[in-house]
Amino acid sequence: MSCGEPHETDCSEVLDHLYEFLDHEMPDSDCTKFEVHFEECSPCLEKYGLEQAVKKLVKRCCGQDDVPTDLRSKVMGRIDLIRSGQAVPEQDVTTSETGRPAAATE
């Protein structure tokens, strides 16, 4: 997606890192660049608004569910691997080593 106009921060960069922005997981300087981009680019602003609404809806509908501790550990471990640049195995994080759903192994 792009509005076709030149921007200091490219639309593809903004959209690639949109969830980092939404989750407040980026440096303030990058947040400022994104905010400026949203002021200039209505397609990206629209995408931001849509993703923000989805995030709020998911939080409202699913935010109170308890996540099994072992599932949380597996997901966080996978995130750490991805952030460190290591290869990530193609195993489904919602299943145990036995192949059964993680919740069924408790």
MOQUILIN-V104174 format. One record per residue. N is the residue number from 1. RES is the residue in one small letter. PHI is phi in degrees with one decimal (999 if undefined). Layout:
BEGIN
((N	RES	PHI) (N	RES	PHI))
END
This chain:
BEGIN
((1	m	999) (2	s	-159.2) (3	c	-84.0) (4	g	88.0) (5	e	-94.5) (6	p	-73.9) (7	h	-133.0) (8	e	-60.9) (9	t	-108.5) (10	d	-66.0) (11	c	-54.8) (12	s	-63.1) (13	e	-65.5) (14	v	-61.9) (15	l	-70.7) (16	d	-66.3) (17	h	-116.8) (18	l	-61.0) (19	y	-70.8) (20	e	-63.1) (21	f	-66.1) (22	l	-60.4) (23	d	-90.4) (24	h	56.4) (25	e	-113.0) (26	m	-134.0) (27	p	-59.9) (28	d	-56.6) (29	s	-64.2) (30	d	-69.7) (31	c	-59.2) (32	t	-63.3) (33	k	-59.5) (34	f	-67.6) (35	e	-61.5) (36	v	-62.8) (37	h	-61.1) (38	f	-62.5) (39	e	-66.4) (40	e	-93.8) (41	c	-125.6) (42	s	-67.5) (43	p	-62.8) (44	c	-70.5) (45	l	-62.4) (46	e	-63.8) (47	k	-62.7) (48	y	-58.3) (49	g	-62.0) (50	l	-64.9) (51	e	-65.3) (52	q	-64.8) (53	a	-65.3) (54	v	-62.8) (55	k	-60.7) (56	k	-65.2) (57	l	-63.4) (58	v	-62.4) (59	k	-63.0) (60	r	-67.1) (61	c	-84.6) (62	c	-124.1) (63	g	-67.3) (64	q	-96.5) (65	d	-71.8) (66	d	-80.2) (67	v	-96.3) (68	p	-56.4) (69	t	-57.5) (70	d	-67.7) (71	l	-67.0) (72	r	-58.2) (73	s	-62.5) (74	k	-64.6) (75	v	-65.3) (76	m	-64.4) (77	g	-62.6) (78	r	-65.9) (79	i	-61.9) (80	d	-61.3) (81	l	-62.4) (82	i	-62.8) (83	r	-64.5) (84	s	-81.6) (85	g	84.8) (86	q	-78.2) (87	a	-65.9) (88	v	-110.2) (89	p	-63.8) (90	e	-86.0) (91	q	-77.9) (92	d	-68.7) (93	v	-70.9) (94	t	-90.3) (95	t	-118.3) (96	s	-84.4) (97	e	-63.9) (98	t	-79.5) (99	g	90.1) (100	r	-86.5) (101	p	-54.8) (102	a	-56.5) (103	a	-64.3) (104	a	-76.3) (105	t	-91.8) (106	e	-77.1))
END
